[in-house]
Every structure is written in C-alpha cells, then in structure tokens.
Amino acid sequence: MMRLAAAFLLLMTAGAAAAPARIMSLKVCTDALLMELAPPSHIVSITYLSREAGPLRHWPMAARLPVNHGTLEEVLAVHPDLILTDIFTPPAMRALLEKSGARLVEVPPAEDFAAIRAVTRQVAQAVGTEGRGEALIARMDSNLAALAAHRPRTPPRVAAWGGGGYVPGRGTLFDAALEAAGARNVETGPVGYFDVEALIAADPDVLAYGDAYRGTASLRADQDRHPALTARYANHRITYDSALLSCGTPESAAAALKLQAAIIAAMRR
C-alpha cells in the first residue's frame, strides 16, 4: 500500500511539473482563453490586438504582458514551451513553429456555447488548469440557465449593424447569443452586408451596435447617423459587447445576458 501511495504521489508530482511555464499566444481569441485560464507569470507573450480598448476592458492584465505580432522571430526570441494559435495557421508557418521545440496547440473558433465548452477544456488541459476551466464552464452554464429563464415570449428581430454594413448571421457567436437570449437574427445566411436601404427593408425591431469602435470618427459612424435610422430606431438602438461576442470564452454567456437585458429594455420603450 505504501509503495502504491508513493507511486501515485510520484505521478502527481510529475504531472504538475509538466505544466507549461512559458506560454505564448499568437491569436487574439487564444489570448482571451489564455488570460482566463493561466496565471500571468506563465504567459510570455500575447498578441498586440489584446491591447485594444475592448479586450483590455475584460482582461486588463494585457496591458502588463509582452505582446507579439505573430512572427516566427518573436517565437524564437522568447523560447516558449507551449504555443497557442488557431486552426488557420499557414502550413509553412505551422511547420516552422513545430520545429521551434514548443508544443503547438491549434484552437478552433468557438461560434456557439458547446464549442466554447470544448475550447475551454482544450486550453485548460494544455496549460494545466483543468479545475479553473471547469469552474468557468459552470459559471457559463449558470448564465445560460438565467438566459433561458428570461426569454421573451415573442422573439424580437435583431440586426447587428454598424460595422460598415457587416451583419453577422447564422453560425456566428453573435447569432448563438441572440438565440440563447430568445431573439431572432434578421440575417438568415452565414453573413450579410446591408446598406441602409436593405436594413430598412429587413425591418428589425432592434439595432445592435458593437462597442469596439463606438465614439470614434469614421465613415461607419456617418452611416450609423443616417436620418432614416435615427428616426426609426431612436429608442431601439442598443450596444453589445463585441469583444466577448467575437471570441468565444465562458464570459460570452455573461455578454449574452447583457444583450438580452438591453433588447428587452428597448422593446419596452
């Protein structure tokens, strides 16, 4: 019995020692998962995109972490033992990364809550924080239950608009959040590009604007201020958390809760 206990302790110690201590992320969505799951002391680099206002609001540690621009030279300079990236890495770059000596983990996009569970567990296992991953998933499931309990009886029709006419459709995380919130997407295809006339013809109940570039001067802002829209949607314009509904993390369910509350409030005005 003592030998068995000693062997078990040895295995546990070896497993703990194998957890990566120098982790590098090459994509903004793997940045988000990494910062949710790993201690900052184990993160040697994230992408420069995580220093933008949207991600910084949720992961302020990004301001204190080194950043990279996704180059092989930057990988070789910091000697990571684990590299997180997405599944769209060019084959030539993937081959070079695999030769760096680091373990390479390619994380697929998470466009619904089932996929978020899968990628959270994938990254948690890779960084050695499975317990943290399960706790985040449990909190996500609690938020999804709250969403289901407050779904409106009649689903409002919603358009995510304001990004130069880009409208995320079916198969996107925004669409999954709308469905969980009890609303319907006006775009029934995978993605659409609406001009003002097409948007008016679609006649959504609510216009939802991503918050990433709100308040910045641009032609997109001029489009948003079109008189036909400001008159029709004066009380039915809402803002949603674009950082949490672009990259799938367990916190995306909390963003969906806020989206649901904003839609319900707009429909009451």
Long-range contacts (C-beta under 8 A, 24 or more apart in sequence): 15-128, 16-128, 18-128, 19-127, 19-128, 20-80, 20-81, 20-82, 20-103, 20-126, 20-127, 20-128, 21-81, 22-78, 22-79, 22-80, 22-81, 22-82, 23-80, 23-81, 23-82, 23-83, 23-84, 23-127, 24-68, 24-75, 24-78, 24-80, 24-82, 24-83, 24-84, 24-102, 25-83, 25-84, 25-85, 26-68, 26-70, 26-75, 26-83, 26-84, 26-85, 26-86, 26-89, 27-70, 27-84, 27-85, 27-86, 27-107, 28-55, 28-247, 29-86, 29-107, 29-109, 29-110, 29-246, 29-247, 29-248, 30-84, 30-85, 30-86, 30-107, 30-123, 31-55, 31-59, 31-62, 32-58, 32-59, 32-243, 32-247, 32-249, 33-84, 33-107, 33-119, 33-120, 33-123, 33-247, 33-249, 34-84, 34-123, 34-127, 35-59, 35-61, 35-62, 35-65, 36-120, 36-132, 36-136, 36-249, 36-250, 36-251, 37-120, 37-123, 37-124, 37-127, 37-129, 37-132, 37-133, 37-136, 38-127, 38-129, 40-64, 40-65, 42-127, 44-78, 44-80, 45-74, 45-78, 45-80, 52-212, 53-212, 54-211, 54-212, 54-241, 54-242, 54-243, 55-243, 57-243, 58-243, 58-244, 58-251, 72-96, 72-97, 72-100, 75-100, 75-102, 76-100, 82-126, 82-127, 84-123, 84-126, 109-248, 110-173, 110-247, 110-248, 110-249, 110-252, 111-171, 111-172, 111-173, 111-176, 111-248, 112-173, 112-176, 112-248, 113-140, 113-144, 113-176, 113-180, 113-248, 113-252, 113-253, 115-248, 116-140, 116-248, 116-249, 116-250, 116-252, 116-253, 119-248, 120-249, 120-250, 136-249, 136-250, 136-251, 137-250, 139-250, 139-253, 140-250, 140-251, 140-252, 140-253, 140-254, 141-253, 143-253, 143-254, 143-256, 143-257, 144-180, 144-253, 144-256, 146-257, 147-180, 147-181, 147-182, 147-253, 147-256, 147-257, 147-260, 148-180, 150-182, 150-260, 150-264, 151-181, 151-182, 151-260, 152-182, 152-183, 152-263, 152-264, 152-267, 155-182, 155-183, 155-184, 156-183, 156-184, 156-205, 156-206, 156-263, 156-266, 156-267, 157-183, 157-184, 157-185, 157-186, 157-203, 157-204, 157-205, 157-206, 158-183, 158-184, 158-185, 158-186, 158-204, 158-205, 158-206, 158-207, 158-208, 158-263, 159-185, 159-186, 159-187, 159-194, 159-199, 159-202, 159-204, 159-206, 159-207, 159-208, 160-185, 160-208, 160-209, 160-210, 160-240, 161-194, 161-199, 161-207, 161-208, 161-209, 161-224, 162-207, 162-209, 162-210, 162-220, 162-223, 162-224, 163-210, 163-213, 163-220, 164-193, 164-219, 164-220, 164-223, 165-193, 165-194, 165-195, 165-223, 166-191, 166-192, 166-193, 167-191, 167-192, 167-193, 167-194, 173-245, 173-246, 173-247, 173-248, 173-252, 174-240, 174-245, 176-256, 177-240, 177-245, 177-252, 177-255, 177-256, 177-259, 178-259, 180-253, 180-256, 180-260, 181-256, 181-257, 181-259, 181-260, 181-263, 182-260, 183-260, 183-263, 196-223, 196-226, 196-228, 196-229, 199-229, 200-228, 200-229, 200-232, 205-236, 205-266, 205-267, 206-233, 206-236, 206-237, 206-238, 206-263, 206-266, 206-267, 207-233, 207-236, 207-237, 207-238, 208-238, 208-239, 208-240, 208-259, 208-262, 208-263, 209-237, 209-238, 209-239, 209-240, 210-239, 210-240, 210-242, 210-245, 210-246, 211-239, 211-240, 211-241, 211-242, 211-243, 212-242, 212-243, 214-239, 235-266, 235-269, 236-266, 236-267, 236-269, 237-266, 238-262, 238-263, 238-265, 238-266
